[in-house]
């Protein structure tokens, strides 16, 4: 769970994206340069992103070629981008540049701004091992939430490991973050369409998801409930409803739930969902149930006498596969997500070091061209 006390922390936006007022530096998302970047700078930045489809380090000449700028024009802009830490210079295995995490942020924010999904970034309201949450504002003045997936934060990307690259694609943490964001957006869209208590999905680009601002407090921060039995029952019903649609949450706990003043619950994070057809579905279902049961016993002194069972208390609707595919997440994306995740995790276990921060010089991109 990455969001805590969202409603209490939400404030008016104070960092404008292109076309707005002056920007202000904030933790982990410094957008003050973004507003002043030229279209040619973004062409070069996008060219670097596209070049990383086939290169861990993109030669300057290739960046110039992809950007389409006149000879010499791209080189000056590359150096400017490097100065602002949007790309990082590398001399190994040859001279060239890599897209950084900050550069990836800028490409996504620029696209979301051009689409009319965002106009300003506000305060940071959540930080986790794998994401950052900020408030944001749409051009219509609506306050929304912006989630930036940051997979690999707890691992340092392995240097000089060619096994990370397959033909036509650089498999790295930024690409994994993009898949994670796409997965969240697809699941959120499908669940929201079925009326489940999740934020309203608004837009997704690269590793960024824009959604409605969920009001409430993280359940873990709540010390007392007026109606613990009713809240527990609603959570069990939610677990069963998910299962009826063919999904097991696998991480259903007090950190992934918001509760408002009326004790209504919102599910805010679901990165590990699996199908009820999974061989261990019953185990994960029971684990989700027991996790909530143990928390209510420990925190609120409420002991549930009856709890649901997967084969007994859930129907067999299985209607979400089509909705997920329509939102951009099908079986092939899930297999890719699992394969890349296993590959990166194994690589980090073999030679990577735990790291509290991302290595700006060792980032990559899936090479998605900025949308017009």
Secondary structure by P-SEA (a helix, b strand, c coil): cccccccccccccccccccccbbbbcccccccccccccaaaaaaaaaaaaaacccccccaaaaaaaaccccaaaaaaaaaaaaaccbbbbccccccccccaaaaaaaaaaaaaaacccccccccccccccbbbbbbccccbbbbbbbbbbccccccccccccccccccccccaaaaaaaaaaaaaaaaaaaaaacccccccccccccbbbbccccccccccccccccaaaaaaaaaaaaaaaaaacccccccccccbbbccccccccccccccccccccaaaaaaaaaaaaaaaaaaacccccccbbbbccccccccccaaaaaaaacccaaaaaaaaaaaaaaaaaaaacccccccccccccccccccccc
